[in-house]
Amino acid sequence: MPEAKVAVSEGLFGFHGGLHVEDRKAPACDRPIEDMPLVDEYVLPLHMHIGAPAIPVVEPGDRVSRGQLLARPDDFISAAIHAPTSGTIRAIEPRALPHPGGLVAQSIVLAADGEDREAEPFDPWPDYRETSPVEIRSRLREAGIVGLGGAVFPTAAKLATANPGGVETLVLNGAECEPYISCDDRLMQEEPETIVRGAQVILHAVGAARCLIGIEDNKPRAVAAMQAVIDRLAAEEDERRFQIKVVPTIYPAGGEKQLIRTLTGIEIPRGRHVTDYRMLCLNVGTTANCWRAVAEGRALTERIVTVAGGGVNHPRNLRVRIGTPMARVIEAAGGYREGVDRLLMGGPMMGFALHEDEVPVVKATNCLLALRPADRDPTPTPQPCIRCSRCAEACPADLLPQQLYWYSRADQFDRCQDYHLFDCIECGVCSAVCPSHIPLVQYFRHAKTEIWYAERERAKAEHARRRFEFHNERIERQKAEREAALAKKRAAIKAAQENKAREEAGQGGDQPPQAEGEGRKAAASMSIEAARERARARKTRVREKPRNAAAGESSTDDAKDPGRSPGTGEDS
């Protein structure tokens, strides 16, 4: 039976649209979190977070311990990856990802040795108030902390966008509105103090004055556990910055903008971020791991995963090491029931079907949902849109899904952007209420993918154009530099010649430069004329040689009498 609800807090604000769905969180949320047994092999994709993939710092054959750094962040928006257990690096190679398209990505393959040895932890900072916000952000970056609510945005980068003093309100998201998923619910029941302590670390890091915790009214045990910790801290430490707000159970109340609108009445417009309104929103699981990283010096190597659905024998929440094959996780929950035909990562509204169950658990894996045909509503054949506008009435982002559908279907992606396609959070409410059973979200995802692809191609073309222009500029610059160097060299040679001429003129006496030049010209002319005379004489001898050979005596007489001209017989 559904659990009794608690009273909704006063002074809340609603958000546009939304949908009441059956939560189906039992029986998984009724069982304590259990530790997943170790497996033989772990696969850790280098890209399991938003931003740039991590860069490996290990090689095949290296022995590692649990918590040891395997891959470092490569950019401001990136996250480190650590060993989930001790063992040997077997390979760094492409492996399948948990992705709706069945993609592969470079991954670190770790062969476990079963010893589960711990690496030297980070330096614990239990008295975190003695550390600076920059040090805390650096620790979260080193520990690989990302948003565990599904966005997997690096937490250090998120805090960096909210400079100290720039945030007044920290919002903790404990709504967990998606059906079946209960990992945050169980965490709030079992480790409420870890969550609150982590929130204190974040309050210190961003300089916020208060913390609002939003929890749906279908989680009374989580509300009670969190409230007990807050009351105790208020009595023992005079900690009065925390306030729990019980929100109505309506999907998708756990969306960041929707939760902030419900708690504060502030509507974040398109193109703006929550930090622009002096707020910061984090998932409760994220803040718990922030405490472990800062106060205990532990890297993110595991997460809680809900294993649920009618297709699994024993639904439960498991504490799973990152990189565990999903098939082993299903086995730890009793294995599949007969007739399972679909395995989702995530919930039935925003999750996606997996092509296989040998893909690894990643930091974004909050739920594995095994379903049989009997566990879900039949999917009728889509019919033409009847323009009923139910999708627009239910859309929590206040969009016009009908128009987006027409433009997406017609590949008019510019028009999709005009209608703010990227404000869509892909919650699936429009598809759920559509009487024509049109898979609207699939069209929107297709349009987003095409727009992203076109933007990447434009970026590549722009990059190529800039490289071409830079190449031409470099060629022109080098040409100008060469011409300038040649001109400088010519000027230097000319100056050297002029200096030499002046020196020679100085050695010849006090003759004026003009007379000296005319003398040089006259000498040069005489030398040229003498050379011409010698050339004419040589040509004459060559022409007269045959005649001299025929007239041997004459030639002999000429030779005996050098005073006679050659070949003439006359006195010269």
C-alpha positions as CSV (number, residue, x, y, z in Angstrom):
1,M,0.0,0.0,0.0
2,P,1.2,3.5,-0.6
3,E,2.8,5.2,2.4
4,A,0.9,7.9,4.2
5,K,1.9,11.4,3.2
6,V,3.0,14.2,5.4
7,A,1.5,17.7,5.3
8,V,2.7,20.0,2.6
9,S,4.6,23.1,3.9
10,E,2.9,26.5,3.9
11,G,4.0,29.4,1.8
12,L,4.9,27.3,-1.3
13,F,4.5,28.3,-4.9
14,G,3.5,26.1,-7.7
15,F,4.9,25.7,-11.2
16,H,3.2,25.5,-14.6
17,G,1.9,22.1,-15.7
18,G,3.2,18.9,-14.2
19,L,1.6,15.5,-13.9
20,H,0.4,13.2,-11.1
21,V,2.0,9.8,-11.6
22,E,2.0,6.6,-9.6
23,D,5.3,6.6,-7.6
24,R,5.8,2.8,-7.5
25,K,8.7,3.2,-5.1
26,A,7.8,0.2,-2.9
27,P,9.2,-2.3,-2.2
28,A,12.7,-1.0,-3.0
29,C,12.3,2.0,-0.7
30,D,11.2,-0.3,2.2
31,R,14.5,-2.1,2.4
32,P,17.8,-0.8,3.8
33,I,20.6,0.0,1.4
34,E,22.9,-3.1,0.9
35,D,26.5,-3.3,-0.2
36,M,27.0,-4.8,-3.7
37,P,29.6,-7.6,-3.6
38,L,32.8,-7.2,-5.5
39,V,33.1,-8.4,-9.0
40,D,36.0,-9.6,-11.1
41,E,36.2,-6.7,-13.6
42,Y,35.3,-3.0,-13.5
43,V,35.0,-0.8,-16.6
44,L,35.4,2.9,-16.1
45,P,34.6,5.1,-19.1
46,L,36.8,8.2,-19.3
47,H,33.7,10.2,-20.2
48,M,31.0,9.6,-17.5
49,H,30.4,13.3,-16.7
50,I,29.5,16.5,-18.4
51,G,32.5,18.2,-20.0
52,A,35.9,16.9,-21.3
53,P,36.9,13.3,-20.8
54,A,39.4,12.5,-18.2
55,I,43.0,11.7,-19.1
56,P,44.5,8.4,-17.9
57,V,47.4,8.5,-15.6
58,V,47.9,4.7,-15.4
59,E,49.0,2.1,-18.0
60,P,48.1,-1.5,-18.5
61,G,49.9,-3.7,-16.0
62,D,49.9,-1.1,-13.2
63,R,48.7,-2.2,-9.8
64,V,46.3,0.2,-8.1
65,S,44.4,0.5,-4.8
66,R,40.9,1.6,-4.1
67,G,40.6,5.4,-4.3
68,Q,43.8,5.8,-6.3
69,L,43.6,8.3,-9.2
70,L,43.2,6.6,-12.5
71,A,42.4,9.6,-14.7
72,R,42.8,13.3,-14.1
73,P,40.4,16.0,-15.2
74,D,41.4,17.5,-18.6
75,D,39.6,20.8,-18.4
76,F,37.8,23.2,-16.1
77,I,34.6,21.2,-16.7
78,S,35.8,17.7,-16.2
79,A,36.1,15.2,-13.4
80,A,38.7,12.8,-12.0
81,I,38.2,9.0,-12.0
82,H,39.4,6.7,-9.2
83,A,39.8,3.0,-8.7
84,P,36.7,1.4,-7.2
85,T,38.8,-1.4,-5.7
86,S,42.3,-2.8,-5.8
87,G,43.7,-4.8,-8.7
88,T,45.6,-4.5,-12.0
89,I,44.9,-2.3,-15.0
90,R,44.0,-4.8,-17.7
91,A,43.6,-2.5,-20.6
92,I,42.7,1.0,-21.8
93,E,40.4,0.4,-24.7
94,P,37.0,1.3,-26.3
95,R,34.1,-0.3,-24.4
96,A,30.4,0.1,-24.7
97,L,28.7,2.9,-22.8
98,P,25.3,3.1,-21.1
99,H,23.9,5.2,-23.9
100,P,20.7,5.1,-25.9
101,G,22.7,5.0,-29.1
102,G,24.9,2.1,-28.0
103,L,28.1,4.2,-28.3
104,V,31.5,3.1,-27.2
105,A,34.2,5.2,-25.5
106,Q,37.8,4.8,-24.3
107,S,37.6,3.1,-20.9
108,I,40.0,1.8,-18.2
109,V,39.5,-1.9,-17.5
110,L,40.4,-2.9,-14.0
111,A,40.9,-6.6,-13.0
112,A,40.0,-6.8,-9.3
113,D,42.3,-8.8,-7.0
114,G,39.6,-9.3,-4.3
115,E,41.7,-7.7,-1.6
116,D,40.0,-4.3,-1.8
117,R,43.1,-2.5,-0.5
118,E,42.6,1.2,0.3
119,A,44.9,3.8,-1.2
120,E,46.3,6.6,1.0
121,P,43.3,9.0,1.4
122,F,43.3,12.7,0.9
123,D,44.2,14.7,3.9
124,P,41.0,14.8,5.9
125,W,39.6,18.2,6.9
126,P,37.1,17.5,9.7
127,D,37.4,21.2,10.7
128,Y,36.6,22.4,7.2
129,R,36.0,26.0,8.5
130,E,39.7,26.4,8.6
131,T,40.0,25.8,4.9
132,S,39.3,28.4,2.1
133,P,36.6,28.0,-0.5
134,V,39.3,27.6,-3.2
135,E,40.8,24.6,-1.2
136,I,37.3,23.0,-0.9
137,R,36.7,23.4,-4.6
138,S,40.1,21.9,-5.3
139,R,39.3,18.9,-3.0
140,L,36.0,18.3,-4.7
141,R,37.7,18.4,-8.1
142,E,40.5,16.0,-7.0
143,A,37.9,13.6,-5.5
144,G,35.8,13.5,-8.7
145,I,32.6,14.7,-7.2
146,V,29.8,15.4,-9.7
147,G,26.1,15.9,-9.5
148,L,24.5,12.6,-8.6
149,G,20.9,13.6,-9.4
150,G,21.4,12.8,-13.1
151,A,23.2,15.8,-14.5
152,V,26.7,14.7,-13.5
153,F,28.0,18.3,-13.8
154,P,31.3,18.6,-12.0
155,T,30.5,20.1,-8.5
156,A,33.8,22.1,-8.2
157,A,33.0,23.9,-11.5
158,K,29.4,24.5,-10.3
159,L,30.7,26.1,-7.0
160,A,33.2,28.1,-9.0
161,T,30.4,29.8,-10.9
162,A,29.0,31.0,-7.6
163,N,31.8,33.1,-6.1
164,P,31.9,33.3,-2.2
165,G,29.3,35.8,-1.1
166,G,27.4,35.5,-4.4
167,V,25.0,32.9,-3.1
168,E,22.4,33.6,-0.4
169,T,20.4,30.3,-0.6
170,L,21.5,26.7,-1.0
171,V,18.7,24.4,-2.2
172,L,19.0,20.7,-1.5
173,N,17.0,18.6,-3.9
174,G,15.4,15.6,-2.2
175,A,12.2,15.6,-4.2
176,E,13.1,12.5,-6.3
177,C,9.9,12.7,-8.3
178,E,10.6,10.0,-10.9
179,P,8.6,6.8,-10.4
180,Y,10.4,3.7,-9.0
181,I,13.6,5.6,-8.0
182,S,14.2,5.7,-4.2
183,C,18.0,6.0,-3.8
184,D,17.8,9.5,-2.4
185,D,14.9,8.5,-0.2
186,R,16.9,5.7,1.5
187,L,20.0,7.9,1.8
188,M,18.0,10.6,3.6
189,Q,16.6,7.9,5.9
190,E,19.9,6.2,6.7
191,E,22.5,9.0,6.5
192,P,20.7,12.3,7.1
193,E,23.6,13.8,9.2
194,T,26.1,13.1,6.4
195,I,23.8,15.1,4.0
196,V,23.4,18.0,6.4
197,R,27.1,18.1,7.2
198,G,27.9,18.2,3.5
199,A,25.5,21.0,3.1
200,Q,27.4,22.9,5.9
201,V,30.6,22.5,3.8
202,I,28.9,23.9,0.8
203,L,27.4,26.8,2.8
204,H,30.9,27.6,3.9
205,A,32.3,27.3,0.4
206,V,29.8,29.7,-1.2
207,G,29.1,32.0,1.8
208,A,25.3,31.2,1.7
209,A,23.1,32.3,4.7
210,R,20.5,29.6,4.6
211,C,19.6,26.1,3.2
212,L,16.2,25.0,2.0
213,I,15.7,21.2,1.7
214,G,12.8,20.2,-0.7
215,I,11.3,16.8,-0.1
216,E,8.1,15.4,-1.6
217,D,5.2,14.6,0.7
218,N,5.4,10.9,-0.1
219,K,8.6,10.5,1.8
220,P,7.6,10.9,5.5
221,R,10.4,8.8,6.9
222,A,13.0,10.8,5.0
223,V,11.4,14.1,6.3
224,A,11.4,12.8,9.9
225,A,15.0,11.7,9.7
226,M,16.3,14.9,8.2
227,Q,14.2,17.0,10.6
228,A,15.6,15.1,13.6
229,V,19.2,16.0,12.6
230,I,18.3,19.6,12.0
231,D,16.7,20.0,15.4
232,R,19.6,18.3,17.1
233,L,22.1,20.6,15.4
234,A,20.0,23.6,16.3
235,A,20.0,22.6,20.0
236,E,23.7,21.5,20.2
237,E,25.5,23.9,17.8
238,D,22.9,26.7,17.4
239,E,22.7,25.8,13.7
240,R,19.6,27.5,12.4
241,R,20.3,27.9,8.7
242,F,18.4,24.8,7.6
243,Q,14.7,24.5,6.8
244,I,12.8,21.5,5.3
245,K,10.1,22.3,2.8
246,V,7.6,19.5,2.1
247,V,6.4,19.9,-1.5
248,P,3.5,18.3,-3.2
249,T,4.1,15.0,-5.1
250,I,3.8,16.1,-8.7
251,Y,6.1,15.2,-11.5
252,P,8.6,16.8,-12.3
253,A,8.9,18.7,-8.9
254,G,12.5,17.5,-8.8
255,G,13.6,19.6,-11.8
256,E,15.9,22.4,-10.7
257,K,13.9,25.3,-11.9
258,Q,10.6,23.7,-10.9
259,L,11.8,23.1,-7.3
260,I,13.2,26.6,-7.0
261,R,10.0,28.0,-8.3
262,T,8.0,25.9,-5.8
263,L,10.2,26.8,-2.8
264,T,10.9,30.5,-3.4
265,G,8.5,31.7,-6.0
266,I,11.4,32.8,-8.2
267,E,11.1,31.8,-11.9
268,I,14.4,31.5,-13.6
269,P,13.9,32.8,-17.1
270,R,15.5,31.3,-20.2
271,G,19.0,32.3,-20.8
272,R,19.7,32.8,-17.0
273,H,21.2,30.6,-14.4
274,V,20.1,30.0,-10.8
275,T,23.3,31.6,-9.5
276,D,22.2,34.8,-11.2
277,Y,19.5,34.9,-8.5
278,R,22.0,34.2,-5.7
279,M,21.0,30.5,-5.3
280,L,22.7,27.2,-5.8
281,C,20.9,23.8,-6.1
282,L,22.5,20.4,-5.3
283,N,21.3,16.9,-5.0
284,V,21.3,15.4,-1.5
285,G,23.5,12.5,-2.7
286,T,26.0,15.1,-4.0
287,T,26.3,16.9,-0.7
288,A,26.8,13.6,1.2
289,N,29.8,12.9,-1.0
290,C,31.1,16.4,-0.6
291,W,31.3,15.7,3.2
292,R,33.1,12.4,2.6
293,A,35.6,14.1,0.2
294,V,36.3,17.1,2.5
295,A,36.0,15.7,6.0
296,E,37.1,12.1,5.4
297,G,39.4,12.4,2.4
298,R,37.5,9.9,0.3
299,A,37.1,10.0,-3.5
300,L,33.9,9.1,-5.3
301,T,34.2,5.4,-6.1
302,E,30.6,4.2,-5.4
303,R,27.0,5.3,-5.5
304,I,23.5,4.1,-4.5
305,V,21.5,2.5,-7.3
306,T,17.8,1.6,-7.2
307,V,17.2,-1.8,-8.8
308,A,13.5,-2.0,-9.4
309,G,10.6,-3.0,-11.8
310,G,8.5,-6.0,-12.2
311,G,11.2,-7.7,-14.1
312,V,13.6,-8.1,-11.2
313,N,13.1,-10.6,-8.4
314,H,14.1,-8.6,-5.3
315,P,13.9,-4.8,-5.8
316,R,16.2,-2.9,-3.6
317,N,18.8,-0.2,-3.2
318,L,22.4,-1.2,-3.6
319,R,25.6,0.6,-2.8
320,V,27.5,-0.2,-6.1
321,R,31.1,0.5,-7.1
322,I,31.5,2.6,-10.2
323,G,32.3,0.5,-13.2
324,T,30.4,-2.6,-12.1
325,P,28.7,-4.4,-15.0
326,M,24.9,-3.9,-14.8
327,A,24.3,-7.6,-15.3
328,R,26.1,-8.2,-12.0
329,V,23.9,-5.6,-10.3
330,I,20.7,-7.3,-11.5
331,E,22.1,-10.6,-10.2
332,A,22.6,-9.0,-6.8
333,A,18.9,-8.1,-6.8
334,G,17.9,-11.7,-7.4
335,G,18.2,-11.7,-11.2
336,Y,15.6,-11.3,-13.9
337,R,12.1,-12.6,-13.9
338,E,10.8,-14.4,-16.9
339,G,9.6,-12.2,-19.7
340,V,11.8,-9.2,-19.2
341,D,12.2,-7.4,-22.5
342,R,13.5,-4.0,-21.5
343,L,16.2,-2.6,-19.2
344,L,16.2,1.1,-18.5
345,M,18.8,3.3,-16.9
346,G,16.8,5.8,-15.0
347,G,13.1,6.0,-14.5
348,P,10.2,5.3,-16.8
349,M,9.8,9.1,-17.7
350,M,13.3,10.2,-18.4
351,G,15.3,7.0,-18.5
352,F,16.4,5.3,-21.7
353,A,16.6,1.7,-22.8
354,L,19.9,-0.1,-22.9
355,H,21.1,-2.2,-25.7
356,E,22.8,-4.7,-23.4
357,D,23.3,-5.2,-19.6
358,E,27.1,-5.7,-19.8
359,V,27.6,-1.9,-19.8
360,P,29.0,-0.5,-16.6
361,V,27.4,1.5,-13.8
362,V,28.6,5.1,-14.1
363,K,28.3,8.1,-11.9
364,A,24.9,9.0,-13.5
365,T,23.4,5.6,-12.9
366,N,20.7,6.2,-10.2
367,C,18.3,3.4,-11.2
368,L,18.2,0.2,-13.2
369,L,14.6,-0.6,-14.2
370,A,13.8,-4.1,-15.6
371,L,10.4,-4.2,-17.2
372,R,8.1,-6.8,-18.8
373,P,5.3,-6.0,-21.2
374,A,2.8,-6.4,-18.3
375,D,4.7,-3.8,-16.2
376,R,4.1,-0.9,-18.6
377,D,1.2,0.5,-20.5
378,P,0.8,-0.7,-24.1
379,T,2.2,1.7,-26.7
380,P,-0.5,2.3,-29.3
381,T,0.4,3.3,-32.8
382,P,0.9,7.1,-33.0
383,Q,-2.0,9.0,-34.6
384,P,-2.0,12.4,-36.2
385,C,-1.9,15.4,-33.9
386,I,-5.4,16.7,-33.1
387,R,-4.1,20.1,-31.8
388,C,-5.8,19.6,-28.4
389,S,-3.0,21.6,-26.6
390,R,-2.9,19.2,-23.7
391,C,0.9,19.0,-24.1
392,A,1.2,22.8,-23.7
393,E,-1.1,22.8,-20.6
394,A,1.1,20.1,-18.9
395,C,4.5,21.3,-19.9
396,P,6.4,22.3,-16.8
397,A,8.8,24.5,-18.9
398,D,5.9,26.5,-20.2
399,L,6.7,25.6,-23.9
400,L,4.6,24.8,-26.9
401,P,5.3,21.2,-27.6
402,Q,2.9,21.0,-30.4
403,Q,4.7,23.6,-32.4
404,L,8.1,22.1,-31.5
405,Y,6.8,18.7,-32.8
406,W,5.7,20.1,-36.2
407,Y,9.0,21.9,-36.7
408,S,11.1,19.0,-35.5
409,R,9.2,16.7,-37.8
410,A,9.8,19.0,-40.7
411,D,13.5,19.4,-39.9
412,Q,12.9,23.2,-39.5
413,F,15.5,23.4,-36.7
414,D,15.8,27.2,-36.8
415,R,12.2,27.4,-36.0
416,C,12.6,24.9,-33.1
417,Q,15.2,27.2,-31.6
418,D,12.8,30.2,-32.1
419,Y,10.4,28.2,-29.9
420,H,13.1,27.6,-27.2
421,L,13.7,23.9,-27.8
422,F,16.6,23.9,-25.5
423,D,14.4,24.9,-22.5
424,C,12.9,21.5,-22.8
425,I,14.0,19.3,-19.9
426,E,12.8,16.1,-21.6
427,C,10.6,15.1,-18.7
428,G,8.2,13.2,-20.9
429,V,5.0,14.9,-19.5
430,C,3.9,16.0,-23.0
431,S,4.2,12.5,-24.4
432,A,2.4,11.0,-21.4
433,V,-0.7,13.2,-21.8
434,C,-0.8,13.1,-25.6
435,P,-4.1,11.5,-26.7
436,S,-2.6,10.7,-30.1
437,H,0.3,8.8,-28.4
438,I,2.9,10.8,-30.3
439,P,6.5,10.2,-28.9
440,L,7.1,14.0,-28.6
441,V,10.3,13.7,-26.6
442,Q,11.9,11.5,-29.2
443,Y,11.3,14.2,-31.8
444,F,12.7,16.9,-29.5
445,R,15.8,14.8,-28.8
446,H,16.3,14.3,-32.5
447,A,16.1,18.0,-33.1
448,K,18.5,18.8,-30.4
449,T,21.0,16.2,-31.8
450,E,20.7,17.7,-35.3
451,I,21.2,21.2,-34.0
452,W,24.2,20.2,-31.9
453,Y,25.7,18.4,-35.0
454,A,25.1,21.5,-37.2
455,E,26.7,23.7,-34.6
456,R,29.7,21.5,-34.4
457,E,30.1,21.5,-38.1
458,R,29.8,25.3,-38.2
459,A,32.4,25.5,-35.5
460,K,34.7,23.2,-37.5
461,A,34.2,25.4,-40.6
462,E,34.8,28.5,-38.6
463,H,38.0,27.0,-37.2
464,A,39.2,26.0,-40.6
465,R,38.4,29.5,-42.0
466,R,40.4,31.1,-39.2
467,R,43.3,28.7,-39.7
468,F,43.3,29.6,-43.5
469,E,43.2,33.3,-42.8
470,F,46.0,32.9,-40.2
471,H,48.0,30.9,-42.7
472,N,47.6,33.6,-45.3
473,E,48.5,36.3,-42.8
474,R,51.6,34.4,-41.8
475,I,52.7,34.0,-45.4
476,E,52.3,37.7,-46.1
477,R,54.1,38.6,-42.9
478,Q,57.0,36.3,-43.7
479,K,57.2,37.8,-47.2
480,A,57.2,41.3,-45.9
481,E,59.9,40.3,-43.4
482,R,62.1,38.8,-46.1
483,E,61.7,41.8,-48.3
484,A,62.6,44.1,-45.4
485,A,65.7,41.9,-44.7
486,L,66.8,42.0,-48.3
487,A,66.3,45.8,-48.5
488,K,68.4,46.2,-45.3
489,K,71.1,43.9,-46.8
490,R,71.2,45.9,-50.0
491,A,71.5,49.1,-48.1
492,A,74.3,47.7,-46.0
493,I,76.2,46.5,-49.2
494,K,75.8,49.9,-50.8
495,A,77.0,51.7,-47.7
496,A,80.0,49.4,-47.6
497,Q,80.9,50.1,-51.2
498,E,80.6,53.8,-50.7
499,N,82.8,53.6,-47.6
500,K,85.4,51.6,-49.5
501,A,85.3,54.2,-52.4
502,R,85.9,57.0,-49.9
503,E,88.8,55.2,-48.3
504,E,90.5,54.6,-51.7
505,A,89.9,58.2,-52.7
506,G,91.5,59.3,-49.4
507,Q,94.7,57.3,-50.2
508,G,95.0,58.9,-53.7
509,G,95.6,62.4,-52.3
510,D,93.5,65.5,-52.1
511,Q,91.9,65.2,-55.5
512,P,88.3,66.3,-55.4
513,P,85.7,63.5,-55.5
514,Q,84.4,64.7,-58.9
515,A,87.8,64.7,-60.5
516,E,88.7,61.4,-58.9
517,G,85.5,59.9,-60.5
518,E,86.3,61.3,-63.9
519,G,89.8,59.9,-63.7
520,R,88.4,56.5,-62.9
521,K,86.0,56.7,-65.8
522,A,88.8,57.7,-68.3
523,A,91.0,54.8,-67.0
524,A,88.2,52.4,-67.4
525,S,87.5,53.6,-71.0
526,M,91.2,53.2,-72.0
527,S,91.3,49.7,-70.6
528,I,88.2,48.8,-72.5
529,E,89.6,50.3,-75.8
530,A,92.9,48.3,-75.3
531,A,90.9,45.1,-74.8
532,R,89.0,45.7,-77.9
533,E,92.2,46.3,-79.9
534,R,93.7,43.0,-78.6
535,A,90.5,41.2,-79.6
536,R,90.6,42.7,-83.2
537,A,94.2,41.6,-83.5
538,R,93.5,38.1,-82.5
539,K,90.7,37.9,-85.1
540,T,93.0,39.2,-87.8
541,R,95.7,36.6,-87.1
542,V,93.1,33.8,-87.2
543,R,91.9,35.0,-90.7
544,E,95.4,35.4,-92.1
545,K,96.8,32.1,-90.9
546,P,95.7,30.0,-93.9
547,R,97.3,32.4,-96.4
548,N,100.5,32.5,-94.4
549,A,100.6,28.7,-94.5
550,A,100.3,28.8,-98.4
551,A,103.0,31.4,-98.8
552,G,105.6,29.7,-96.7
553,E,108.6,31.8,-97.9
554,S,106.8,35.0,-97.4
555,S,105.9,33.9,-93.9
556,T,109.5,32.9,-93.3
557,D,110.7,36.3,-94.5
558,D,108.2,37.9,-92.4
559,A,109.3,35.9,-89.4
560,K,113.0,36.8,-90.2
561,D,112.2,40.4,-90.5
562,P,110.1,41.5,-87.6
563,G,109.9,45.0,-88.9
564,R,107.5,44.0,-91.7
565,S,103.8,43.7,-91.2
566,P,102.5,40.1,-91.2
567,G,101.2,39.0,-94.7
568,T,101.8,42.3,-96.4
569,G,105.5,42.5,-97.5
570,E,105.5,46.1,-96.6
571,D,107.4,48.0,-94.0
572,S,105.3,48.6,-90.9
